[in-house]
Amino acid sequence: MIFVNLPVADLARSRGFYEALGFTHNPQFSDDAGACMVLSETIYVMLLTHDKWRGFTTRPICPRGSSEVSLALSVDSRAAVNRLVEAGAAAGGTADVNPPEDHGFMFQRTICDPDDHVWEPFWMDPAMSGAAAQEGAAP
């Protein structure tokens, strides 16, 4: 299982963004300062207000527009990549902050949430990825 914890400036706005991507809200692990968003049985995102975040670390929150981490998320098809990016953009995110990449056997785009956390939905053809890796192509 993975629990990704993200500081957010506006909890309701961020929750709406992640719901638009297909995450569901788990009220059991949520309150006024944090929202547990569930993508699958193994992937959870904890959205934490800046005040709550500061209770976990004294390190500064990265300013908007900086690069802190890129969260790659495997999906089932090229169309699913496009659907996630388009849904995120319609819900207040920023599409394609990095140029889309199409390697034939792999396709990826990026979507930033309202706090500039970068997600990279990608599709990879398992049959082609092995052959391309043997030829030295970068995934």
N, C-alpha and C positions, 0 to 999 in steps of 0.2 A: 504494500500500500504506500501511497505517497500523499502527503499533506503539504500543499504549497500555501505558505502564509504570505499575504500581500498587504502592505499598508495602503489605505485608500482615503481620499479626501472627503468623499461623499458616499456614504454606505448605501443609501437607497439607489443612487445612480449606478454604482458599481454592481449592485445586486441585479438590477434590471439588465445591464449589459451581459452578465454571465447567464442569466435566464434566457436571453435572446440567443445565446450560443448553444443552448440545450442543457445547461446545468440546472439541477433542481435544488431548491432551498431546503435545508434540514433545520427546522426550528429547534430541535432538541439541543443542538450545539450552537445556537445563535442567541444574541441579545441586542441591546441598543448600540453596543460598541463593536459587534462582530457578527458576521454571517457565514455559516458553513454552506458551501455550494458543492454539490455532488455531481460529478460527471459519470462515474461508474462505481462499481464495487471497490475499486482500487485507487481512484483518483478523486481527491477532495481539494477544494481551494477555500482557505479561510481568509475572508476579507475583514481586515481589522482597521478601525479608525486610527488616525495618527496618535491620538492619546493612548489607546489600548496598545498599539504597536510599541510606543515608548516604554511600556511596562515590561517589555521583553528584552530591550537592548538600549544602550546609551548611544549607540552609533547613529549617525544622522540618516534620515530618509533621503534617498537619492532625489535630486531635483528632477522635475519633469523634463523630458528631452534627453536625459542621460541614459546610458546603457548599463544596466545592472545584471541582467540575466535574460536569456532567451529560452522560452519554454516550448520545446518541440512536442507536437501532439500528432500521433499517427492516426489517420482516418482511412476509410475504406475505398475512396475513389477521388479522382480529380474533381468531380462535381461536388463532393463533400468538402474539399478544400475551399472551393469557390463559395459554397453556401455559408460556411463558417465566417469567412472574411466579409462577405456581403451582409450577413446578419449582424456581425459585430459593428460594421461601419454604420448600419442603420440604427444601431442602439447607442451611438455616441462614441464609438471607437474610431481609430484611424487606420485605414487599409493601406497595405503595401508601403510601410515605412522603410522597408528594404525591398529592392526589386524582386519580383517573382523569379523563381528559378525553375527551369524545365530542362531536365537532363534525359528526357525520354522515359527512362525507367523510374524516375522520381520527379515529383512536382511539388513545389512548396510556395506559399505566400506568407505574409505576415499581417497580423492585426494587433494594434495596440489597444489596450483597454483605456478607459477614461483617465487613468493615472499613468499612462505610458508604459505599462508592463507589456512586454512583447511576447506574443504567442505566435508560433510557427506551425500552423496545420500543414501536414505533408502527407502525400500518398506515395507509396513505393511499391512497384511491382516486384514481388519476391523472386519470381523466375528471372527477371531481367537484372535485378540488383546484384545477384551473385555473378553473373556473366560480366557486368560492367565493372565490378570490383576486381575481378581477375584481370581485366584489361587496364587497370590502373585509373579508372574514372573516379573522381571524387563524388561521394554521395551528397 
